[in-house]
């Protein structure tokens, strides 16, 4: 890992909440577009939603992979533990 990549990952810890919201927005937009495409192909709304989710794959798994890629996992967990401790 390069110094530049390490610094970027450490910086991502500071803005993790904003990055998570942005990721949620991107996933939501992608699913809405896929659902819209399925509706245009003639699927009913329920089927269109299921088809969009099936094509996208596991949302939770994708988010974990994304978080791992942008952070130093052990340090991220440490920061979360510190934030969740009662004072």
C-alpha positions as CSV (number, residue, x, y, z in Angstrom):
1,X,0.0,0.0,0.0
2,X,1.3,3.4,-0.9
3,X,1.6,6.3,1.4
4,X,-1.0,8.2,-0.7
5,X,-3.5,5.3,-0.4
6,X,-2.9,5.0,3.3
7,X,-3.6,8.7,3.8
8,X,-6.7,8.5,1.7
9,X,-8.0,5.6,3.8
10,X,-7.3,7.4,7.0
11,X,-9.1,10.5,5.7
12,X,-12.0,8.3,4.8
13,X,-12.5,7.4,8.4
14,X,-13.1,11.1,9.3
15,X,-15.8,11.4,6.6
16,X,-17.2,7.8,6.9
17,X,-20.8,8.9,7.7
18,X,-20.9,11.2,4.6
19,X,-19.4,8.5,2.4
20,X,-21.9,6.0,3.7
21,X,-24.8,8.4,2.8
22,X,-23.3,9.0,-0.6
23,X,-23.0,5.2,-1.2
24,X,-26.6,4.7,-0.1
25,X,-27.7,7.4,-2.5
26,X,-25.8,5.8,-5.4
27,X,-27.2,2.3,-4.7
28,X,-30.7,3.7,-4.4
29,X,-30.3,5.6,-7.7
30,X,-28.9,2.5,-9.5
31,X,-31.8,0.3,-8.2
32,X,-34.4,2.9,-9.2
33,X,-32.9,3.1,-12.8
34,X,-32.9,-0.7,-13.0
35,X,-36.4,-0.9,-11.7
36,X,-37.5,1.8,-14.2
37,X,-35.9,-0.2,-17.1
38,X,-37.7,-3.4,-15.9
39,X,-41.0,-1.5,-15.8
40,X,-40.4,-0.3,-19.4
41,X,-40.0,-3.9,-20.4
42,X,-43.5,-4.6,-19.1
43,X,-42.9,-6.1,-15.6
44,X,-45.3,-5.2,-12.9
45,X,-43.9,-3.0,-10.1
46,X,-43.2,-5.9,-7.7
47,X,-41.5,-8.0,-10.3
48,X,-39.5,-4.9,-11.5
49,X,-38.2,-4.3,-8.0
50,X,-37.2,-7.9,-7.5
51,X,-35.5,-8.0,-10.9
52,X,-33.5,-4.8,-10.1
53,X,-32.4,-6.3,-6.8
54,X,-31.5,-9.6,-8.4
55,X,-29.4,-7.9,-11.1
56,X,-27.6,-5.7,-8.6
57,X,-26.7,-8.5,-6.2
58,X,-26.1,-8.4,-2.5
59,X,-26.4,-4.7,-1.4
60,X,-25.0,-5.4,2.1
61,X,-22.0,-7.3,0.7
62,X,-21.2,-4.6,-1.9
63,X,-21.3,-2.0,0.8
64,X,-18.9,-3.9,3.0
65,X,-16.5,-4.4,0.1
66,X,-16.7,-0.7,-0.6
67,X,-16.0,0.2,3.0
68,X,-13.1,-2.2,3.1
69,X,-11.6,-0.6,0.0
70,X,-11.8,2.9,1.3
71,X,-10.6,2.4,4.9
72,X,-8.2,0.7,7.2
73,X,-10.7,-1.8,8.6
74,X,-9.1,-2.3,12.1
75,X,-8.7,1.4,12.6
76,X,-12.3,2.0,11.4
77,X,-13.6,-0.5,14.0
78,X,-11.5,1.1,16.7
79,X,-12.9,4.5,15.9
80,X,-16.5,3.1,16.0
81,X,-15.8,1.4,19.3
82,X,-14.5,4.6,20.8
83,X,-17.5,6.6,19.5
84,X,-20.0,4.0,20.9
85,X,-18.5,3.9,24.4
86,X,-20.5,5.7,27.1
87,X,-18.6,8.4,28.9
